[in-house]
Structures are given as structure tokens and as C-alpha cells.
Amino acid sequence: MQPDIICANGVFCADGKVLLTRESKNTAYYFPGGKVGVGETLTQTLQRELKEELSLVVSPDRFKWAFTHRGAAYNQPGKIVELNCFLVAGSGALKVDSEVYDYKWCRPDDSRIAEVVREALARYSWVVE
């Protein structure tokens, strides 16, 4: 299963919950992050996306590789998304920026989580333990 969309994502965990974001046009919550830009590395993409979505300036030394998960892209029938996930140490002050509508600390079984993210959290449950 080759991915149609490749993303870099941050995984922030605390007290058995994970930080997720939601775009205004979507009802489901996702890991913060987004599509890898042309010529960008995964960590460059994650740095850019965290700034754009949550106003976070994060040094790559706070990223720790966690896992890659592939599944059905949300609201894009027939498309496969690849989530390249990094644990991110600490979060600092969060502020919704231009790309997201809101953020929420969710339990892994929350019904509002996008299916591909819920699958990843079930498969890699150690990230929130």
C-alpha cells in the first residue's frame, strides 16, 4: 500500500491523553502536523506545521522518532496517508493559529478522532501509556 499523502506529525502525550487538532472544515481530530513540502525533511515539515497550527517554535532536538502508520485519508476517498510520527517533549503555551480551528487533549478511544489516528493509537498504544 503506497501512500498518496506523506505527513510529519507531532505526538504530545500527558496523563493518558494525546494532543490533537482539528481544521475548521473537518469534524475529526488529528495529530498536529501536515503534508511534507517539496524539498523538506520530516523534521522541517513538523517544525513548520507546529508553528503554523499551534504557534509553537520547537527545536528538532525535542523530537524523538516514534512510528509510521498508513491508512485511509480522512475525507479523501481512495487515498492512503502515511503518518510519520515523532514524540515531542513538552508543549509550552499552545495557541491556535491560522491552520486549525481548535485543539483538544483526547483519550485514545475518543470517537471524534480520525479513524487513521485512532488506528495508530491502538497499534502504538505505548505512546500514551
N, C-alpha and C positions, 0 to 999 in steps of 0.2 A: 504494500500500500504506500505509494509515493505521495508526499504531501503537495497540495496545491498552494498552501499558505504556510510560511515559516515564521514563527514568532519567538521572541525572547520575553520571558515573564519572571516577575519577582514573586517570591513566596515569603510572606511575612506571617509568622505564627506567634500566638500568645494565648495561654490559658485554654488550650484545646480548640482554638478558633483560628481562622485564616482570614487575612485582609483581602477583600475582593472589591472590584469596581464595576460600575455599570454606566454604559453610554446612554444618553437620553432617549435614543430611538429603540433601545433594547429593554427587555424586561428581565433578562438573566444577568447574573453577576459572573465576572471573570477574574482571573489573576491580573494584577496590574502588568502592563507591558503592551507589546504590539508587534506589528509586522517588521521584519528585518528590512532595512532600506538598502538600496544598491550601494555596494562597497562598504557596508557596515559589518562589524563583528557582532556577535550576540551581546557582548557586554556593552558595546557602544549603543546598540539599539536599546538595551534595558536602561542605561543611563538617560538617554534622550526621552524615552517613554515615561519614566518615573518623574522627570521634570515636567513634561507636558501634562501628565494626568494628575499628579499629586503635589506638584511644586517641590519635589524632593531632589536635592543635589546629593548624589550618592557616589562615593568613590568605589571603583571596581574591587578594591581590596575588602569590601564588605559583602561581596558576592561569593557564594560557595555553590558550586555545581550540585544540583540535586537529581534531576531526571529529565528524560524526554518522553513525551506522551503524544500519541497520534489518535485522532478520532474525527468524528463528523463536525464540520464547522457550523457554528450557530447561524441560523437564518441564511445559509448558503447551500441549498440542496446539491448533493453530489460532490461537494468539495471536502477535502481532507485537510485538517490543520495539524501542524506539528508545534507543540508547546515545548520550548527549551527552557526549563525552569531552574532558577537559582534561588537558594535561600538567601535572604537579605538580613544582615544583622541590624537590629534596631529599626525604628521607623522615624523617629523625630516627630516634629509637628506636621500633620497632614493637612493639606488644603486642596480641595477640588479645584482643578484648573480647567482649561478650555476643552479638553477632550472627554471628560467624564461628567456624568450627572451627579453621581454620589458614590460613596464607598461604604462598606459595612464589614464588621467582623462577624463571620459566619461559622457555624458548626459545619463540618464536612457533609452532613446529610441534609442540609437546608434545601428545600425544594426550589428556591429561587436561583440556585447555582446552575450555570450552563452545564448541560449533560457531559461534555468533554472534560470539564473541570471536575465535576463530581466523580467521573470515572477515574481521573488521575488521582484524586484524593483518596479514593477507595484502594486503588492499586498501590499507591505510595503513602499509606496511612502513617508511616513513621514520621513524616514531616510535621504532623500536628500533635504527635504524642509527647 
